[in-house]
Amino acid sequence: MTKKQTSLKKIGFEIILAGRSNVGKSSLVREITGQKIKVGKRPGVTLKPKHVHHSDMLITDLPGFGFMSGVKERKQDIVKDQIVRYIEENNERINVAVLVLDGGPFIDVVDRWGAKNEIPIDVEIFDLFHELGIDTIVAVNKMDRIKTQDHDVVLDGIVERLGLFPPWRQWNNMIAPVSAKKGDMENLESLLRKRLHAAKRDDLLKYI
């Protein structure tokens, strides 16, 4: 057993971040943890899970799924399978899953897939979290790119396409509008702290 495998067995609280390539997962991890990790300049740079340790808390940045510039379709499928395998194999250890969405194009992407009678992978992953009973937060990133007066309409549309009933504010314990680029992380950080407190892990609050 490697040193890395041994350390992962000692994890007492794990938070994973999943989402399409280039939605800002790595940036969110950097904002949450304060640690500098490599942020891809193009979709598909992160091909393996990246981990940040704080005490016995593990924050895992999963590879981005969906379109990856310069990555063959077969490789994209392999990455998707790796993501699903990681989630299923570590289900009992994962305390919180953060599904990261790009708030701007998400609705159009889902509707395009729906027109082909297909379910986009973002929605599949969201459903997988619920099937496995993993506590889920949806971080709607890049809200700074959406006009303030349109925020509620966009967020209502997002929750509806995730199979939830709008208005989105009734899901404010799950939906976290954020902007990693602007450092506007309060909604997500607040929800993560609530999860830590509920798990009686206030000793980890200082890391979020």
C-alpha positions as CSV (number, residue, x, y, z in Angstrom):
1,M,0.0,0.0,0.0
2,T,1.4,3.4,-1.0
3,K,1.8,6.4,1.4
4,K,-1.0,8.1,-0.6
5,Q,-3.4,5.2,-0.2
6,T,-2.7,5.0,3.5
7,S,-3.4,8.7,4.0
8,L,-6.7,8.4,2.1
9,K,-7.8,5.7,4.4
10,K,-7.5,8.1,7.4
11,I,-10.0,10.6,5.9
12,G,-12.8,11.6,8.3
13,F,-14.6,14.0,6.1
14,E,-14.5,14.3,2.3
15,I,-15.9,16.9,0.0
16,I,-15.8,16.3,-3.7
17,L,-16.3,18.7,-6.6
18,A,-17.6,17.5,-9.9
19,G,-18.7,19.3,-13.1
20,R,-18.0,19.9,-16.7
21,S,-14.6,20.9,-18.0
22,N,-14.0,24.6,-17.6
23,V,-16.8,25.4,-15.2
24,G,-14.3,26.5,-12.5
25,K,-14.0,23.6,-10.1
26,S,-10.3,24.1,-9.6
27,S,-10.8,27.8,-9.0
28,L,-13.5,27.0,-6.4
29,V,-11.1,24.6,-4.6
30,R,-8.5,27.4,-4.6
31,E,-10.9,29.9,-3.1
32,I,-12.3,27.4,-0.5
33,T,-9.0,26.1,0.7
34,G,-6.7,29.1,0.1
35,Q,-4.2,26.7,-1.5
36,K,-2.9,27.3,-5.0
37,I,-3.5,24.3,-7.3
38,K,-3.0,24.2,-11.0
39,V,-5.9,25.7,-12.9
40,G,-6.3,24.5,-16.4
41,K,-6.1,27.1,-19.2
42,R,-8.2,25.0,-21.5
43,P,-11.0,22.3,-21.0
44,G,-9.8,18.9,-20.0
45,V,-6.4,19.7,-18.4
46,T,-7.3,17.9,-15.2
47,L,-7.5,14.2,-16.0
48,K,-7.1,12.7,-12.5
49,P,-8.6,13.6,-9.2
50,K,-6.6,16.3,-7.3
51,H,-6.7,16.3,-3.5
52,V,-6.2,19.0,-0.8
53,H,-5.8,17.8,2.8
54,H,-6.6,19.7,5.9
55,S,-6.3,17.6,9.1
56,D,-8.5,14.5,8.3
57,M,-10.6,16.5,5.8
58,L,-10.1,15.7,2.1
59,I,-11.3,18.1,-0.7
60,T,-11.2,16.3,-4.0
61,D,-11.3,18.1,-7.4
62,L,-12.6,15.5,-9.9
63,P,-11.6,15.7,-13.6
64,G,-14.0,17.7,-15.7
65,F,-16.4,15.7,-17.9
66,G,-17.9,16.5,-21.2
67,F,-16.1,18.4,-24.0
68,M,-12.3,18.5,-23.7
69,S,-10.2,20.4,-26.2
70,G,-7.7,18.2,-27.9
71,V,-8.9,15.0,-26.1
72,K,-10.3,12.2,-28.1
73,E,-13.9,11.1,-27.5
74,R,-12.7,7.7,-26.3
75,K,-10.5,9.3,-23.7
76,Q,-13.4,11.5,-22.6
77,D,-15.5,8.4,-22.0
78,I,-12.7,6.8,-20.0
79,V,-12.5,10.0,-17.8
80,K,-16.3,9.9,-17.3
81,D,-16.0,6.2,-16.2
82,Q,-13.2,7.1,-13.8
83,I,-15.3,9.8,-12.2
84,V,-18.3,7.5,-11.7
85,R,-16.0,4.8,-10.3
86,Y,-14.4,7.2,-7.8
87,I,-17.9,8.3,-6.6
88,E,-19.2,4.8,-6.3
89,E,-16.1,3.3,-4.7
90,N,-15.8,6.1,-2.1
91,N,-19.5,6.6,-1.6
92,E,-19.4,5.7,2.1
93,R,-16.5,8.1,2.7
94,I,-17.9,11.1,0.8
95,N,-19.8,13.5,3.1
96,V,-20.7,16.2,0.6
97,A,-20.7,16.4,-3.2
98,V,-20.5,19.8,-4.9
99,L,-21.8,19.8,-8.4
100,V,-20.4,22.9,-10.2
101,L,-22.3,24.4,-13.0
102,D,-21.6,27.3,-15.3
103,G,-24.8,29.4,-14.7
104,G,-24.8,31.1,-18.1
105,P,-25.0,28.2,-20.6
106,F,-26.3,25.4,-18.4
107,I,-30.0,25.8,-19.4
108,D,-29.2,25.9,-23.1
109,V,-27.0,22.9,-22.8
110,V,-29.7,20.8,-21.1
111,D,-32.3,21.9,-23.6
112,R,-30.1,21.0,-26.5
113,W,-29.6,17.5,-25.1
114,G,-33.3,17.3,-24.3
115,A,-34.2,18.0,-27.9
116,K,-32.3,14.8,-28.8
117,N,-34.1,12.9,-26.0
118,E,-30.8,12.6,-24.1
119,I,-29.9,13.4,-20.6
120,P,-26.7,15.6,-20.2
121,I,-24.0,14.2,-18.0
122,D,-24.4,17.1,-15.4
123,V,-27.9,15.9,-14.7
124,E,-26.8,12.2,-14.7
125,I,-24.2,13.0,-12.1
126,F,-26.7,15.0,-10.0
127,D,-29.1,12.0,-10.1
128,L,-26.2,9.6,-9.2
129,F,-25.4,11.6,-6.1
130,H,-29.0,11.3,-5.0
131,E,-29.3,7.6,-5.9
132,L,-26.2,7.0,-3.7
133,G,-27.6,9.2,-0.9
134,I,-24.8,11.7,-1.0
135,D,-25.6,15.1,0.4
136,T,-25.4,17.5,-2.6
137,I,-24.7,21.1,-3.1
138,V,-25.1,22.7,-6.5
139,A,-22.6,25.6,-6.9
140,V,-23.8,27.8,-9.8
141,N,-20.6,29.5,-10.8
142,K,-19.8,32.5,-13.0
143,M,-22.9,34.4,-11.7
144,D,-21.0,37.6,-12.4
145,R,-21.6,37.0,-16.1
146,I,-25.3,37.1,-15.7
147,K,-27.2,40.4,-15.2
148,T,-28.3,40.8,-11.6
149,Q,-32.0,41.3,-12.7
150,D,-31.9,37.9,-14.4
151,H,-30.4,35.9,-11.5
152,D,-33.7,34.5,-10.2
153,V,-35.0,33.6,-13.6
154,V,-31.8,31.7,-14.5
155,L,-31.6,29.9,-11.1
156,D,-35.2,28.9,-11.3
157,G,-34.5,27.4,-14.8
158,I,-31.5,25.6,-13.4
159,V,-33.3,23.9,-10.5
160,E,-36.2,23.0,-12.9
161,R,-33.8,21.2,-15.2
162,L,-32.3,19.3,-12.3
163,G,-35.7,17.9,-11.7
164,L,-36.6,20.2,-8.8
165,F,-39.5,22.6,-8.4
166,P,-38.8,26.3,-8.6
167,P,-38.5,28.8,-7.1
168,W,-34.8,28.1,-6.4
169,R,-34.9,29.9,-3.1
170,Q,-36.8,27.0,-1.5
171,W,-33.7,25.0,-2.2
172,N,-31.3,27.5,-0.7
173,N,-29.8,24.8,1.5
174,M,-28.6,23.1,-1.8
175,I,-28.2,25.8,-4.4
176,A,-25.2,28.2,-4.0
177,P,-24.8,31.0,-6.6
178,V,-21.1,31.9,-6.6
179,S,-18.4,33.6,-8.7
180,A,-15.0,32.1,-8.0
181,K,-13.3,34.7,-10.3
182,K,-14.8,37.6,-8.2
183,G,-14.1,35.8,-4.9
184,D,-17.8,35.7,-4.2
185,M,-17.9,32.4,-2.4
186,E,-20.1,33.2,0.7
187,N,-23.1,31.1,-0.3
188,L,-21.1,27.9,-0.9
189,E,-18.8,28.4,2.1
190,S,-21.8,28.9,4.3
191,L,-23.4,25.7,3.1
192,L,-20.2,23.7,3.6
193,R,-19.8,25.1,7.1
194,K,-23.4,24.1,7.9
195,R,-22.5,20.5,6.8
196,L,-19.4,20.5,9.0
197,H,-21.4,21.8,12.0
198,A,-24.1,19.2,11.4
199,A,-21.5,16.4,11.3
200,K,-20.1,17.8,14.6
201,R,-16.8,18.7,12.9
202,D,-16.5,22.3,14.1
203,D,-12.8,21.6,14.4
204,L,-12.7,21.8,10.6
205,L,-14.6,25.1,10.2
206,K,-11.3,27.0,10.1
207,Y,-10.3,25.4,6.9
208,I,-13.4,26.6,4.9
